[in-house]
């Protein structure tokens, strides 16, 4: 049963990473915002730290970038969705 939960969390992380990739590849998004989202993605994928720490750090990075005044509205919505997904992963890990 534990293995099933682990797979579910891994799939959720993969989905969040795919959403982050979409933002990073969107050339209509300012470069600094794409860089921050990419930093969050790299943090989530960095297996040298516990999953909870990686996810929490990525949430903080994305929360900061979502407050940027230059962010397009649709991108802000995408980032909020990613944050929501990551928070769900973090809650399941408790």
Secondary structure as UniProt FT lines:
FT   HELIX           2..25
FT   TURN            27..28
FT   HELIX           31..45
FT   TURN            47..48
FT   HELIX           51..66
FT   TURN            69..70
FT   HELIX           73..93
//
